[in-house]
Amino acid sequence: PWLGFEVKQGKVLYINLEIDPASVYQRIKQIYMNKGETKANKDVKLHLDNFDVWNLRGQALPLDKLLPRLVRRAKNGGYAAIVLDPIYKVITGDENNASEMGAFCNLFDRVCRELGCSVIYCHHHSKGAQGGKKAMDRASGSGVFARDPDAQLDLIQLQIPEELHGSILSDGDT
């Protein structure tokens, strides 16, 4: 189960385009520790079951140029999903131009077809207050980012008044 949904586990290739490798592994280790996984006490960098990290910070290419390398690297990996984080590092074209972003998003479909997996991408919010917007209106750039994905998961920090904590949080955590 994940966030209340039954999901099928599978192997994931996480393409880190933004933060240094040591920080990526520290974050992963912290997630394992927060989940109570005992393997977090080991060198998590070497003991990740079904989770591969490809660190490309400082080596990012536009997705149309990265795609052949990605397909070669992942072809025999048996990945159920590939995560690109964040996509602004690989965007081809003007992020505000719907036609160009439509062509860009077609590259994700090509990855799915060629590798038989899902593509998950991390996209940033536009600037300014986001709480009053619908999730599909929070993404930076063209509205294509709201219409093209099969599903969206939007994470945003909300300020909850103290007097509402007990009625919103079922386990009493703040």
N, C-alpha and C positions, 0 to 999 in steps of 0.2 A: 504493500500500500504506500502511496505517496500523495500527500495533501488530500486524503480522503478518496483517492481513486486507486483502483487496482491497475497496476502497470506490469508489463513484462520487462524483466531485467535483461540487459544486453551490454555488450562491450561498447565503450565510448572513446572516441578520440577527441580530446579537448585541445583546440588550437589557441594558445595564449599569444596574443599579439600586443598586449599592453603592459604587463608588469614583469619584473625581473624573475627569473626562474626560482631563486631562493624564496621569494615571497609567495609564488604559486604553491610551492610544496609546503610552505608553512601554513597557508590557508587550508590546503587539503588536510594536512595533519590536524589542524584545529577542528575541522568538520568531523573527522573520524573521532577525535577525542570527545567532542560534544555529543556524539551519538553513542559513546561508551564502547567504541571498538577497541579491542585490546591491541590490535596490530599497529595502532598509532604510536605505541611505545617504541616500535622498531623504526628503521629508516624508511619512512613512508614513500620516499622517492623511489625506492627499489621494490616495494611490496604493494603495489596497487593492483588489485585483481580487477580485470575488466575495465580499467581506466588508464588510458595512455595520454600523456601530455606531449604536445609538440610545441616547444617554445620558439616563437618567431619574433619576439620583440626586437625591433631594430632591423628586421629582415623582411618586413611585410611587403607584399607585392599586390597590385590590383588583382581582384579575384579572377579575372579572365587569364592573367598570367600565372597565378598561384594554382589554378584549377588542375592543370596537367600534373604538377608536382604532387598535389594532394591526392589525385586519383592513383598515381604510381605508388605513393606511400601507403595508401589505405586499401588498395585493391585486394590484398589477401589477408587483411586484418580481421575480417569478420565483424565489422562494426555495425551496430544497430543504429548508432547516432554519431554525428560529428557536430561539435560545438565550435563556432567561430566567435571569439570574444576579444574585442568588439568589432563590429563590422565597419565602423568608420575608417579603420585602418586598411581595409581592402576594397572600399567602394570605388567603382568605376563610374565616372560621370558626376554630374551635379546632383547632390542629394535632394535638391528641391524640384528637380525636373522629373515629372511623372513618367515620361517616355524613357528617359535614361535609367530611372530606377526600376521600371518594368523590365528593361533588358538586363539590368544587374540582377534582379530577383530570378530571372530565368536561369541564371548560372547556378542558383541553389537547386533548381529542378534538375539541371544537368548532373550535378553531383549525386542527387538522389537516384536518378536513372542509372548512372554508370556504376555506382557502388551499392545500390540496393539498400540504402539506409535513409534515415531521416536527417535533416539538417536543422540545427538549432542555432540561432544567432542572437547575440546580445547587442542590443541597440540602446542608445542613450535617449533620455527625455530631452525635449526642447527646453530652452531656458525659461525661467519664471516659475510661478506657483503652478503646481500640477494637480493638487487635491480636488479642485472643482471641475476638472476635465474628465471625460470618459477615457478609459484606458486606450482606446484606439486613436485618441486625439493627442496623446502625450508624446508620441515618438517624434524625434527630430526629423525634419525634412518632409519629403513628399508623403501624401496620403497613401501611396502605394504600400508603405510599410504597415498600414492598418488593414489594407484589403488583400494583400497577397498571401500572408501566412495562413496555414490551415488552422492554427491555434495560436493564441497569445497568452503569455503569463506576464503580468505587469506588477512589478514590485515598487512600492512607494512607501516612504515613511509618513505615517499620519500622526498628527498630534491629537491624542485622546484626552479629554479633560479628566482629571483625577476622579471626579465623582462618578464617571461612567465606567471606570476600569472593571469593577465587579460585575456589571451587567454585560460587558462585552467579552471579557476574558473568562472562559469557563473554568479554568484551573486556578484562577486567582493570581497568576503571574502578572507582573507589571512590565 
